[in-house]
Amino acid sequence: MDKIDKEILNILQTNATLPLSELSRRVGISKTPCWHRIRKLEELGVIHRRVTLLDRYKLGLPIVVFLSISVSRHSAKWATHFVEIISKYQQIIEVHRLTGSSADYMLKIVASSIEDYDDFQQILISEVEFTSMSSSVSLQEMKYNVSLPLTNII
């Protein structure tokens, strides 16, 4: 990956719908080589997919809750079942398995209201085997970024 690839990625992270002619002009190469670079980055899996970012407030999803879950069993069977559960709910927008924390998993959940979240949490309680669960409601989103830092990558 060279400087031009990094420039292409930086631009696409900001605006994936930018016309190829404009993208190639910004990085200083013609359209065909630019297109080939994009295709190569897709083939390598560097560009995983292109998405449209939505405004959750305008869609009526102002509540963000971080749900910490601790479990007693860490078996492959439990993990497979857990992935099945979290995969079927669109309210769960991120899940991380943790270390160095009192929780084993952290779920990021969006909801239209605290009541909506509470109803959803009750569903999770009935489906997920856990030892403890703790919710933290976000009061203010101070930074939200979907772009990855590319300055120090090889």
Secondary structure in CASP SS format (residue, H / E / C, confidence):
PFRMAT SS
TARGET T0000
AUTHOR 0000-0000-0000
METHOD secondary structure of the structure
MODEL  1
M C 1.00
D C 1.00
K H 1.00
I H 1.00
D H 1.00
K H 1.00
E H 1.00
I H 1.00
L H 1.00
N H 1.00
I H 1.00
L H 1.00
Q H 1.00
T H 1.00
N C 1.00
A C 1.00
T C 1.00
L C 1.00
P C 1.00
L H 1.00
S H 1.00
E H 1.00
L H 1.00
S H 1.00
R H 1.00
R H 1.00
V H 1.00
G C 1.00
I C 1.00
S C 1.00
K H 1.00
T H 1.00
P H 1.00
C H 1.00
W H 1.00
H H 1.00
R H 1.00
I H 1.00
R H 1.00
K H 1.00
L H 1.00
E H 1.00
E H 1.00
L C 1.00
G C 1.00
V C 1.00
I C 1.00
H C 1.00
R C 1.00
R C 1.00
V C 1.00
T C 1.00
L C 1.00
L C 1.00
D C 1.00
R C 1.00
Y C 1.00
K C 1.00
L C 1.00
G C 1.00
L C 1.00
P C 1.00
I E 1.00
V E 1.00
V E 1.00
F E 1.00
L E 1.00
S E 1.00
I E 1.00
S E 1.00
V C 1.00
S C 1.00
R C 1.00
H C 1.00
S C 1.00
A H 1.00
K H 1.00
W H 1.00
A H 1.00
T H 1.00
H H 1.00
F H 1.00
V H 1.00
E H 1.00
I H 1.00
I H 1.00
S H 1.00
K C 1.00
Y C 1.00
Q C 1.00
Q C 1.00
I E 1.00
I E 1.00
E E 1.00
V E 1.00
H E 1.00
R E 1.00
L C 1.00
T C 1.00
G C 1.00
S C 1.00
S C 1.00
A C 1.00
D C 1.00
Y E 1.00
M E 1.00
L E 1.00
K E 1.00
I E 1.00
V E 1.00
A E 1.00
S C 1.00
S C 1.00
I H 1.00
E H 1.00
D H 1.00
Y H 1.00
D H 1.00
D H 1.00
F H 1.00
Q H 1.00
Q H 1.00
I H 1.00
L H 1.00
I H 1.00
S H 1.00
E H 1.00
V C 1.00
E C 1.00
F C 1.00
T C 1.00
S E 1.00
M E 1.00
S E 1.00
S E 1.00
S E 1.00
V E 1.00
S C 1.00
L C 1.00
Q C 1.00
E C 1.00
M C 1.00
K C 1.00
Y C 1.00
N C 1.00
V C 1.00
S C 1.00
L C 1.00
P C 1.00
L C 1.00
T C 1.00
N C 1.00
I C 1.00
I C 1.00
END
